Amino acid sequence: MLAPVSAAAAQDASAGAQSEGSDVIVVTAQRRSESLQTVPIAITAFTSGQLEAANIRGPADLEQATPGVIFGESGRDGQIFVRGIGSTRLSGAGADPSSSVYVDGVYRSRGTSALLDFVDLERVEVLRGPQGTLYGRNSTGGAVRYISEPPKENFGGKVVAGYGAYDALRLIAQVDVPVAPGLVAVRATFMHSERSGYTKNLLRRGETFGRQNLEAGRIAARITPSSNLTIDVHAGFSDDESDQTALKHYIDPLGPFGRAKIIADPRKVNSDYGPRMAPINSWYVDGTMTLDLGSMVLTSITGYNSIDVGPYTGDLDVTEIAGITDGRNGQPNGIADGGNTFSQEITLGSSGKGPFQWSTGLYYLHDDNYTLRQGLYVALIPVLAANHTTYNAFGKTSAYAGFANLSYFLTDHIRVNAGLRYSKETKRIDRARYLNFNLLAGPVRAKKGWDAWTPKIGIDYVIDANKMIYASYSRGFKSGAFNASSFDPAVNPENVDAFEAGVKLHFPEARLTLNSSAFVYSYRDLQVQGLDPNNLGVEIVRNAARARLKGGEVEMAWRPVDPLSINMGVAVLDAKYRDFPTLAGNLAGNRLPNAPKLTFNAGVAYTQALGTFGDFVLSGDYYHSSRRFLSETNNSFNAMQPAYDLLGARITLRPDSKRWELSFYGKNLTNTVVFSRTVTQTALLRTGFLAYIEPPRTYGAELKINF
């Protein structure tokens, strides 16, 4: 993959501006435009060109180029783990992720936001470490920021058509229109993506699991009524009628599914029902107003988004045995959740390049959400046979925050940084349980509020324009939560105290950039979730653990000669529970889920000039992960992904005119089997475990035409 880290900085570059000569990436991680190399945060950033050239189309691809970050998909719920901090199953009404996702400055509160398809992005910024001061709640692990391409002032656009393995079809159309030159510009983008499933169902010939059928559209307008005022408006939708990620049942021969046919091939199942449908339908609208007041800049960001997920339906045991399958009166097993979120942020900050930089702001969020769960357990246990159980939960969240951040050069080389945020929120939830469609318990209403101070202090030593050393302390805060499927009381917030130091180096003559960071975390009141051993299908949530995390990352980008670019990244991590009492004993000493000791990524791209015709670009990437556990138990049978390696490649042909571009690509060329999550059923059922498996080897071709 192409180099994700930038070269040295140009402080006065505009946000998102690129300089082909110096490979500058300008980011806005600190609410102002700065070169990535001058920001005292561990950041990996990608421009649109780098995303395209490296065939990064979603978070799962981003993982393979970003040290210390794991992106996974659990059914239709996205999971982000940054330096070992994430949520394995905590989702639904009343719960939040551990790393925040922002799209054009607007917070996306659902885990499904981590599944965004990368279309029409100007850049992606991955911020590692707690971002509690500037980004507030639910950024204990870090923050991922997606910034869309703004409308261009000149008419133009592109059309992209691709076809690949598993009948994969991908179509993109994008156009820029200067409606009123110098005043209003509009950009419209549409995408259609489809493919058949990766997993074959042997019992129902011709049927596959995990198919994709996605359509999405976006329209953006940039309005500049005066030289000091810019208004950006975005609106979009996504209609995703895809299946849930394919499940594979690894059967316990002594359990109720012991007589089921055992199929060793991870890409084949013997299901009596069919694919688990899991539609995701969403839409959003947001607006950003930026007013330049001379020495200050006033920014207002308003956002509203709505999402409905599910219901997930289908055969939950993925075998030919009537076990957990279609429900009474046609009612399927499954989960449906979603909600609506409104947010408003107003910030006022300094402008210019003086020794003193500051920003302050106010934030408000209101979220309405729901979770509906239903299931039918047939012939597994007589007392439960033909009983249909349903859990409903409806939640509300109101959150408020105020923050301030500043940096000041004490001398030409020493800069101090300080910030503080106060967050206050209230959550409400109504929960009910039904048996055979009759009210069994509830409705039970609960309400609880929390507040938190999240400071950050740091000091930087700026050696020269190309080199700096930084050190910082920060605190992260993850919201308290309610369990949607039981009447348990609320769990308290998680807190992380983080100490970090890093070095950012750029050597212009050698065209080499080298960034590194090291950290130690104290992680308290972890919200953990698991199946209740005494209640079939019921999950319990509690604050039950403390952990210590330490490690570091190194990223390198090097262009030894013009045609050749090389990048590498490595992350080491020691993430263990210090205290975790459970019914089975204390899990102190166990590793946190999705926290491999070592990950390594490398990429090479070579551009060969073809005379007067154009360029031929050959690139390849490699990713290695040591083994990682997928649950807190660290069970090597049902909760471990062994060490694995992934290979990818891309060939691109483009003329000097750049009017078109033809590419051929391959991913997971070794066809490696990778578990993104496993689910261990209760000891009562002894069903073995279910595994979500990442995509197999894929390949294809893509043609892009620019106009």
N, C-alpha and C positions, 0 to 999 in steps of 0.2 A: 504494500500500500504506500501511497505517496506520503511524504513527511507531514505529520500532523503538528509538529512544533514549529514555531516561527523563527525567523532570523531576527536580527536586532531591530530596535524600535525607531519609529518616527513619531514623536509625541504629538505632533500636530496633525497627524493623519485623521481623516474622518472615519466614522464607524464603518467597519466592513470594507474599507478601502484596501486594495492590494497593490503591491509594487512588484512587478515581475522580476525586477533586478535584484531586490533584496528579500523577496518572499515574506514581506511583512504581513502579519495578521493582526488586525486591530479588534479588540474585544471590549465589551461593556460590562464585564463581571462586577466592577465596582461602581456601577451607575454612571460611568463617564467613559469616554473613548480613550483607550490607552493601547499601546503595543502590548501584546501578550508577554513580551520579555521584561516589561517593567512592572508587572502586577505581582505582588508578593503572595501569590496563591498558587497551589499546584493545579494547573489548568492544562488540559489538552484541547486544542481547537482545530477545527477542520473548515476550510473554505468549500464553497460549492464545487469548485474544480477538483479539489482533492477527494471529496465524497464521490464524485462521478468517476474519476480516474481509477479509484480504488474499489469501485463497485460496491460501495457502502450504501445499502438501500434501507437499512433499519437498525434498531438498537443492537440486534444480535450480531450484525457485521461490525458495528462500532466497538463492541467488546473486544474484538480481535485486533484492534489498533489502539486501545486505551489501557495503559497499565493500571492495575488495581481496581478494575470495574468489571462486574458480571451482570449481564443483561439476560434474563430468562423469561420464558413464557410458561405459565401454569394454567392450562386450559385456555381461557381467553383473558387472563389477567396478567399484566406485565409485572415483572419484578426487577428492581434495580438494587444491586449490592455494590457499595463503594467502600473499599478497604474493609470488607467484612461486615458492614452494617447494612441491614435490609430486613424485609419482612417476608417470611417464608409462606405463610398462609393467612396472615391477618388482613382481611379485606371485608367489604360489604358495608352496610349501614353502620355508622358509628366508629369506623376505623380509618386509618390513614397510612400512606406509605412512609418509608424512612428517608427517602431521598426525593427532593422536590423536582417537578418537571414544569418548565415555563415555556410557553409558546408566545413569541412576540411580547414578552414581559408579563403575560397573564398566567397565573398559577393554575395548573390542571390537577384537580384533587383526586382523580380516579387512577387506579393502577393501570387501567387500560390505556392511559395516555402514554405509557412507556412502549406501546406497540405502534407508534406512529410510523407511517411510511415516509421515507425521506424524499419528498418531491418539492421542488421549487424553494429550496433553502439557500440563504446567503451564507450561513455558517452554523456550526454546532459548537457549543462550549460545554465542556465537562469539567465541573469544579469539584475537586476532591477535598474532603474534610468538611467539618461543620460550617455552615454558612448562616448561623443564627442571627447575626447582626443585620445584614442587608436583606436576607431572604426569610428569616423568621422560622415559623413552625414547620416541622417535617422536613428539615434539611440537616438532620443529624449526620447522615452519611455524606451528603454533598448535594449538588444541584446540577441539573442538565438543562441547558438553555438552547432552544431552537429559534433561530432568527430567520424569518422569511425574506425572500428576495423582494425588494421594493419595486414599484413600477418604474420603468425607464422613460426618459423624456422623448425618445425617438420610437417610431413605429418599428416593430419587429416581433420575432417569436421563434418557436421551434415546434417540430413534430417528431416524436420518438415512437418507434415501433420495434418490439422485441419478441422473439419466440425462442422457447427452450424446452428442456426436458420436462416430462410430465405435462406436455401440452401447455406449457406456461406461455401466456400471452400478456404483453404489457404495452399499453398505449398511453401516450402523454401528448397533450396539445396545450400550448401556452402562447399568449399573445400580449404585447404591450401596445397601448393606444394612447397617444397624447390628446386627450379630449379637448383641452384648452391649453395650448403650449405655454409653459411657464406658470400655469395656474393649477391645472388638474391633469393627472396622468392615471391611467387605469391598467391593471394587469389581471388577466384571467387565466386560470389553469384548470385543466380537467385530466383525470387519470382513470383508466380502467385496467384492472389486473385480475387474471384468472389462471387457474391451473387445476389439474386433477390431484387427487390425494396421493400422499407418499406411501400409505399403508393399504395393502390389499385385504379384503374380507373374503376368505376362502369359502365361507358358508353361503354367501350371497354373491354369486359370480358377477364380475363386472363392477362391483361396488368398491369404492375406496374411501379411506378415512383421511381427513385433513385437507380436503380440497379448499381452494380459495376462490372467492368471487367478490371483488371489491370495486366500488366506484366512489370517487371523491372529487370535489370541486372547490375552488377557492377564487374569490375576487378581492383584489386589493386596490385601494385608491389613495393616492398621495395628493393632498391639497396644500398649496403654498400661497395663501392670500397676501402675504407680505414677506419681505426678506428675512424677518425674524420669527415667523410663525410657520410651523409645519404640522399638518394633521394627517395621520395615517389611519385608515380604516380597513379592517379585514372582516370578511364573512366567508364561511365555508360550511361544507357538509361532508359526511362520510357515511356511505351505505355499505356495510360489510356483512354479506350474507354467507360468510365462510363457515366451515366446520370448526369445532374445537380441535386443538392439537391432538393428534392421534395418541391413544392410550395403548399400552402393552401390559397385559396381565401376567405377572410372574407368579405362578400358582404354588400354593402350599399343598403338597399331595395329601396331607392329613386333614385338610379343611374341607368345607362343603363343596368346593369346586375341584376336589382332588380327582374326580372322574372326568373332568374336562380334558379335551385333547390338548396335549402340550405341543406347541409350535415354537421351535427354536428361533426361527427367523424373526428378528425384531421388526421387520417391515410387513409381517403378515399376522392376521388375527382370525378367529373363528367365531364371530359375533352373531347372535340370533336376532339382533335388532337393526343395527345400521349406524351410520355416522351420527356423532353427537353434534347436532346443529347448535350454533352459538352466534347468532347475529349481533352485531354492534352497530347501532345507528346513533349518529351524533351530529350536532350542528353548533356553530358558535358565531359570535360577532364581538368585535373589540375595536377600540379606538385609542390612539395615543396622540396627545397634543404636546408639542414641544415649543415653548416660548422663550426666545433668547432675550434676556433683559440687560444685556451688556456684560456686567461682571457676574451675573447669575443666570441660571437656566431653570425654568419652571416646567415640570413634566407631569402630565396627568395620564394615567393608564386605566381604562375602564374595560371590563370584560364580562361576558356572559356566555356560558356554554352548557349544553344539555346533552346527556348521553343515556342510552338505554341498552343494556347488555342482556342477551338471552331471550327466552330461557334456554339454558343448556339442556338438551334432551338426549335420550339415547340409552344405550346399554352400559351401565356403570361397571359391570363386571367383565365386559368384553370377552365373553365366552358363549358357547352354544347352550349353556344351562340356563333355565329360567331362574334367575337369581334376583338381580336388582335391575329391573327393566321397565317396560311400558306399564303405566299405572291404570288403575280402575277408571272405567268410563273414558278411556282414551287419555287420561291425565298422565303425562310422562314424569319421570324423575327429572330433576334439574334445579338450576339456580337462575334467578333473574335479579339483576340489580341495576342501579343507575341513579340519576338525579340531575339537579340543576344547580349551577354555581354562579353567583354574582360577586365581583370583586372591584374595588376601587382603590387606587393608590395615587397619592400626590407627593411629589418630591421637589425640593428646592435645593440646588447645589451650585457650587462655584463653577465658573468657566475660565478658560485660559490656562496658562502654563506656569503660574507663579509657584512659590515655595509652599503656599498654604492652599490645600484643597479640602473641600468639605461638602457634605450633603446631609439633608435631613428630610424626614417624610412621615406621612400618616398612611395607615392601611386599614381596610375593612373588607371582610368576606362574609357572605351568607350562603350556606349550602343546605339544600333539601335533598335527602337521599333515601333509598329504599333497598331492601333485600327480601326476596321471596324464595323459600326453599321448600321443595316437596320431593317425596320419595315413596316407592312401594317396594317392600321387601317380600318376595314371593318364594315360599318353600325353603327358605334358609333355616329359620327357626320357627317351630309351629306357632308359638304365641304371637309372632309378628307377621305370620303369613297373611297376605291380602290386606294388611293394614296400611292405609295411606296416611302419612304424617306430613304436616305442613308447618313451616315457621315463617312468620311475617315480621318484618321490622321496618319502621319508618323513623328516620332521624333528621335532626336539624342541628346545624352548627352556626354559631355567630362568633366571629373572631375580630379583634381589634389590635392594632399595634402602632407604636410610635418609635422612631429610630433616628439616630444621628451617627455620622461617621466622618472622621477627619484624618488628614495626614499633613505633616509639617517637616520641612527640611531644617533641622537644627544647625547643620553646617552644610557645606557643599556635598558631603558624602553620607551624612547620617540623617535618616528620615524616621520619624516616629508615627505610628498609626494607632488610632483608638476608635472604638465604636461601641454603642450600647443600644439595645432594643428591649422594649417592654411589650410583652404579648399577653393578652387576656382573651379567654374564650369560654363559651358555654355550649355544652352539647345536651340535646334532648333526644330521647328514643322511646317509641311505643312498640312493644313486642307482644306477640300472641302465638299460641301453639294450637294446632288442630289435629284431630284424629278422625279419619274417615269423614272429613269435611265438617265435623262438629267441633265446636270450641272446646278445647281440653284445658287450657290454662291461659290466663290473661284476659284482656290486655293489661300489661304491666307497663306503667310509665315511669321513667327515670330521668333525672336531670343532674348534671354536675358541671362545675366550672373549675378552671385552672388559670394560673398566671405564671409568668416566668420572666426573668431578666437574663438576657443572653449577651454578654460582653465579648469584646475582642480587643486585644492590645498586641502591638508588635513593634519591632524595630528592624530597619533595613540599613545595610551598608552598601552604598552604591559606589562601586570601585571606579567605573567609568561608564560611558554611554552604552557599553555592551556587556557589562558584568555587574552582578549584584548578589548579595547574601541577605537572607531574611530569616527572622525567627518570630513566632507568634504563639499566643494562647487564645483559645476561643471556646465557646460553649455552644452546644446544639441542644435543641428542645423538640421532642416529638410529642404530638398531642396525646392526651389521654383517650381512652377508647371504651366503647361498649361492645359486648359480644352479641351479634345479631341473632344467633341460634339458641341462646339460652337466656335465663333471667339472672345471670350473674351480675354482681355490682360492677361499676366501672373500674377499669384499671387506670393507674396513674400515668403521667407522662414519663417518657424516657429522657435521660440527660446524658450528655457526653461532654467531658472536659478534655480538650485536645491541645497538645503541645507539638509544635511543628517547626522544623528548620529546613531551609532549602538554599540552593545555589542555582543561578541562571547565568549561563555563559554563552557568549557568541563571539566567534573569531571570524571577522569579515574576510580576511585574506585567505583563510582556509575554507571559507564557506561552510563552517561547522557550528552547529548549535547543540549545547549540552545542558540539560536541565535535570536537577535531582532534588529529592525531598526525603525527609525522614520524620517520623511521627511516633507519638505515644498517646494512647487514649485510655481514659478511665470511663467505663460505660456502665451506667447504673439503671436499675429498675426496668430491665428488658421486658417488653411485652411478648410473651410466648404463647403459642396456641397449639393445641393438640386435640386428638379425639378423646372423648370421655370414655374410659374403659367400662363404665357401668351403664351408658346410654348410647345405643346404636345410632350413629349418624350425628351425634351432638358434639360440637367442638367447645372447648373451654379455653378461656383467655385469662391470664394472670400476670402480675409483675413477679417474676420468680428468679431473677438472675442478675449477677454482676459479671463483668468481663473486663479483661485487659487486652488491648490490641497495640501492637507495635510493628513497625515495618518501614518500608521506603520504596521509592520508585526512581528510575533513571530513564530519561528519554534522550535520544540522539537523532539529529538530522544532519546529513552530510551530502554535499554535492562536490565530489572531488574533481569532476570535469563536467562541462556543460551537458553532455548527453545522459549522464548517470546521476541518479539520486538514490541514497540509501538511508533508511531510517530503522531504528531499533527502540524497543521499550522493554523494560523488565520491572517486575514488582515482586517484592518479598513481603510476607505477612505472617505474623504470629498472633493469632486471634483465638483466645481460649477463655472459657468460663472460669471465673474465680469462685463462684458459688451458684449452684443451681439445684436446689432440693426438689426431688420428684418422688412419686410413689415407688419407683424402682430404685431409688437411691440418689445420692448427690452426683450430679454430672460435672462437678468441678474438674477441670483439666481437659474436658472435651473441647474440640474445636467448634467454632461457630459455623453455621451452615454457609455454603457458598463462599468460603474463605480459604482458597488454595494457598499453600505455602509459597508457591512460585508460579508466575506466569511470564511468558516471554513472547514478544512479537517482533517480526522483522519484515521489511519490505524493500524491494529493489525495483526501480523503473529505469529502462534504457530507451532513449529516443534516437532513432536512426533517420537521418535526413535522406530523402529519396530524390535528390536533385531538384528539378523544378516542379516536381509533382507535389511533394508535401512531406509528411512525417509518418514513420512507422514506430509505434510505441509498444514495447514489451514489458510487462510488469508481473511480479509474482509476490506472494505474501505467505508467511509461515506463522503459525501460532501454536504455542505449547502451554498446557496447564498441568500442574501436578494434580494428584488426586484431590478431590474435594468432597466433603460430606454434605448431604442434602437435608439432613435434619439434625436436631440437637443430640440425638442418641448416639451418633457416630457408628451406627450399625453397618458393618462392612458388607452384609448380605443385601439389605433392602434400603440402604440410605447412603450409598457411596457411588460417586462417579470416579472410576480409575483415571490415572493420568492419560492424557490423549494429545494428539497432534493434528493440526488441520493445515491443508495446503490450498492455495487459490492462485489463479492466473488470469491475465487479461491481455488481449492483443487488440490494438487500435490502429486504424488507418485513417488519415485525414489529409486533405489537400491543403495547399498554402492558403487558399481562399477561405478555408474553414466554413464553407457553405454546407458541408455534410461530414459525417463521421460514422465509420463502420467498426463495430467492436465485437469480439468473440470472448467469452468469459467462462470460467469454471470455478465452482466453489466446492469445498470439502472433497477434493479430488481423490482422497484416499478412502472415501465412503465410511468414515469413522462414525460409530454409534456413540452419541452423547446424550445422557439423561439431563434434562433441564430441571426435573423435579420428580420425586417419587412420593407415593402416598401409601403408608402402611395402614392396613385395616386393623380393627380392634382385635384383641386377643380372643374375644368371645366368638368372632367369626372365623378367624384363622384363614383368611382368604389370600394370604401371601401379600404381594404389593403391586401397585400400579405404577407405571413409569410413563412420563411425558418425554418423548424422544425428539431431538432436534432434526432438521432436514438432512437427508442423505446427499450423495453427490448430485450436483445440479450443473447444468451448462446451457449455453444458449448464444444467440447472436442478437445484436441491437443496431438499428440504423437511426441516426439523428440527422434531421435536415433543419438548418437554420435559415431564417428569412428576415 
